[in-house]
Amino acid sequence: MHRRGVGAGAIAKKKLAEAKYKERGTVLAEDQLAQMSKQLDMFKTNLEEFASKHKQEIRKNPQFRVQFQDMCATIGVDPLASGKGFWSEMLGVGDFYYELGVQIIEVCLALKHRNGGLITLEELHQQVLKGRGKFAQDVSQDDLIRAIKKLKVLGNGFGILPVGGTYLIQSVPAELNMDHTVVIQLAEKKGYVTISEIKSSLKWEAERAKQVLDHLLKEGMAWLDTQAPTEPQYWLPGLFTELYSQDITPEEAKEALP
């Protein structure tokens, strides 16, 4: 017996059913999108009411400010995106971070001759707090990171490098690739590194290690100790805060001014 072919009517019926399923799916997707949009608008409204009610605490309490920023991030709201608009007028957070950015630049310029343009986040935090005075609005390390990210619009002069459990802030327009970052991370524990240590830890050829270290020397981010007992040591002053843990001197502060 020959198997009967599928008739034109069955094909048309199947296509009609598929079209109905597709149409129904589109309607459901549109309904879900409209519902999500409505929920998002409601959340934004509630967030604005929350910000209005707690604006003093957001301004004064760094921990509360971090939590508020996280809440904003969940719905794609950036209170720092503009110096104008609702968030800036309501909270003043835009101006706060831009002013903090200016202070960060001043500290980094004042200490550049000591650390070559690399400074730990902890040291930067300490110096910024000293410069602000005890009666100024409190600032957290999270605040510093947010302000530094805003400074990136000025070009490649500012960057954040993860080192161990903290961060190094780069404040000079030097091009640092992954090789430079890895070597800086290797030097984090002792404050210095040698070519032998790089060869042993990273399995690099000596020439590759020397190229990276020579670049850090040229940019002023590393110092070379040729009188070390076994072989030359490349010190990164940005990693040992003992050199510049004291207050910024008036002369250094004056040099930082344009």
Disulfide bonds with the S-S distance in Angstrom:
none
